[in-house]
Amino acid sequence: MNNNEKEKVNRIKKELAKLRQFHNRCYVCHVSWHKRGMTFHHVKYHINEKTHSDFPSGYAGTLQYYEYLKPIIKKNPKMFAYLCNPHHQTVTKLLQFNKDKQERIFKLVRKSR
């Protein structure tokens, strides 16, 4: 990503993070900034809504994706969570498992404390 595209994406994210729904921090760990970045997670998708994979790969596509998402997030912020990238990757990974496996994983985590 050239610096101009990267700055534009970061400006969009920072602007959206200030919406009351997001409190300008990661939903999970409450950091407002992470060295690996911050992102918006779709809690629910609307029918026919585009995903990141619908945009060109590379940094120009990321900018196009966030320009597409910006009005959607502003209109319905409850459909998103603001996360640091490590927690977004964790959530995304857990979603690959069916509900039974997720529950067993969560049960094991609670037992392991």
Secondary structure, DSSP 8 states (H G I E B T S, - for coil): --HHHHHHHHHHHHHHHTSTTTTTS-TTT--S--TT-EEEEESS--TT---GGGS-SSHHHHHHHHHHHHHHHHH-GGGEEEEEHHHHHHHHHHTTS-HHHHHHHHHHHHHT-
